[in-house]
Amino acid sequence: MADKANTEGPTTVEEALDPSRALVPAVVRMNETRVARGFWPKLARTAAKIPFAREVVSVWYCARDPATPTAAKGMMLAALAYFVLPTDAIPDVLAGVGFTDDAAVIAGIMALLQANLKDRHRQAAQTALDRLNADD
């Protein structure tokens, strides 16, 4: 009998962000939707405040790249979903420390999946950030 926790969709945010469920298709779809809806608005609000903006956007481009393996995409989408969530371990509104948990998640995913992050993803990220900064 299939493990119910590994086949059904998440019912809570905690379940959606559980690393052991990052590759469950329903969780991947939920994270993909969450990231599609919230990534650029959050980045536009926070890019100037976070020193790891280029890394976050590089992961976003890598997760959207058809050449990136599905398993890597699922883990990247989970990390990006954590970034866009308004509520996380350390609230983003706390000056100085609010993004440390987000930075740790992004650094971890980049270390784990560094072979998938290509120069083209980093270049696209820099171009996007330059364009975002020019709009300010």
C-alpha positions as CSV (number, residue, x, y, z in Angstrom):
1,M,0.0,0.0,0.0
2,A,1.3,3.4,-0.9
3,D,2.4,5.8,1.9
4,K,-0.5,8.3,2.1
5,A,1.9,11.1,3.2
6,N,4.0,10.6,0.0
7,T,1.2,10.5,-2.5
8,E,-1.4,13.1,-1.5
9,G,-1.1,16.8,-1.8
10,P,-0.1,18.9,1.2
11,T,-2.7,20.2,3.5
12,T,-0.6,22.7,5.4
13,V,2.3,25.1,4.7
14,E,4.5,22.9,6.9
15,E,3.7,19.9,4.8
16,A,4.3,21.8,1.6
17,L,7.8,22.8,2.9
18,D,8.7,19.5,4.3
19,P,12.0,18.5,2.5
20,S,11.0,14.9,2.5
21,R,7.9,15.8,0.3
22,A,9.7,18.2,-2.1
23,L,9.4,15.8,-5.0
24,V,5.8,14.7,-4.4
25,P,4.0,15.8,-7.6
26,A,1.2,17.7,-5.7
27,V,3.8,19.5,-3.6
28,V,5.8,20.4,-6.7
29,R,2.7,21.8,-8.4
30,M,1.8,23.8,-5.2
31,N,5.3,25.2,-4.9
32,E,5.4,26.0,-8.6
33,T,2.1,28.0,-8.3
34,R,3.3,29.8,-5.1
35,V,6.6,30.8,-6.8
36,A,4.9,31.9,-10.0
37,R,2.5,34.1,-8.1
38,G,4.9,35.5,-5.5
39,F,8.5,35.5,-6.7
40,W,8.8,38.7,-8.7
41,P,6.6,40.8,-6.4
42,K,8.7,39.7,-3.4
43,L,11.9,40.2,-5.2
44,A,10.9,43.7,-6.3
45,R,10.2,44.6,-2.7
46,T,13.3,43.0,-1.2
47,A,16.1,43.0,-3.8
48,A,17.8,46.1,-2.4
49,K,17.7,44.6,1.1
50,I,19.1,41.1,0.5
51,P,22.7,40.5,-0.5
52,F,21.8,37.1,-2.0
53,A,19.3,38.4,-4.6
54,R,21.5,37.2,-7.6
55,E,21.6,33.7,-6.1
56,V,17.8,33.6,-5.6
57,V,17.2,34.7,-9.2
58,S,19.8,32.3,-10.5
59,V,17.9,29.4,-8.7
60,W,14.6,30.8,-10.2
61,Y,16.1,30.7,-13.8
62,C,17.5,27.2,-13.2
63,A,14.2,25.9,-11.9
64,R,12.5,27.2,-15.1
65,D,15.1,25.7,-17.4
66,P,13.8,22.7,-19.3
67,A,17.3,21.2,-19.2
68,T,17.3,21.1,-15.4
69,P,16.5,17.6,-14.0
70,T,13.0,17.2,-12.5
71,A,14.3,16.3,-9.1
72,A,16.5,19.4,-9.0
73,K,13.6,21.5,-10.1
74,G,11.4,20.1,-7.3
75,M,13.9,21.0,-4.6
76,M,14.6,24.4,-6.1
77,L,10.9,25.2,-6.2
78,A,10.6,24.2,-2.5
79,A,13.4,26.6,-1.6
80,L,11.9,29.4,-3.7
81,A,8.5,28.7,-2.2
82,Y,10.0,29.2,1.2
83,F,11.5,32.5,0.0
84,V,8.2,33.8,-1.2
85,L,6.1,32.8,1.9
86,P,5.2,35.7,4.0
87,T,5.6,33.6,7.2
88,D,8.7,31.6,7.8
89,A,11.1,30.7,10.6
90,I,12.4,34.2,11.0
91,P,9.9,36.9,9.8
92,D,11.4,39.0,7.0
93,V,10.3,42.3,8.7
94,L,12.9,41.8,11.5
95,A,15.7,44.2,10.6
96,G,19.1,42.6,10.1
97,V,18.0,39.0,10.7
98,G,14.8,38.6,8.8
99,F,16.3,37.1,5.7
100,T,18.9,34.9,7.3
101,D,16.7,31.8,7.1
102,D,15.9,32.6,3.5
103,A,19.7,33.0,2.8
104,A,20.5,29.7,4.5
105,V,17.8,27.9,2.4
106,I,19.1,29.4,-0.8
107,A,22.7,28.7,0.1
108,G,21.9,25.1,1.0
109,I,20.0,24.5,-2.3
110,M,22.8,26.0,-4.3
111,A,25.4,23.9,-2.6
112,L,23.3,20.8,-3.0
113,L,22.5,21.4,-6.7
114,Q,25.5,23.5,-7.9
115,A,26.1,21.3,-10.9
116,N,22.7,22.3,-12.2
117,L,23.3,26.1,-11.9
118,K,24.9,27.2,-15.1
119,D,26.5,30.5,-16.2
120,R,23.4,31.2,-18.3
121,H,21.3,31.2,-15.2
122,R,23.6,33.5,-13.4
123,Q,23.8,35.8,-16.4
124,A,20.1,35.9,-16.8
125,A,19.8,36.7,-13.1
126,Q,22.2,39.6,-13.3
127,T,20.4,41.0,-16.3
128,A,17.0,40.7,-14.5
129,L,18.4,42.4,-11.4
130,D,20.0,45.2,-13.5
131,R,16.6,45.7,-15.2
132,L,14.8,45.7,-11.8
133,N,17.2,48.2,-10.4
134,A,16.9,50.5,-13.4
135,D,13.1,50.6,-12.9
136,D,13.6,52.0,-9.3
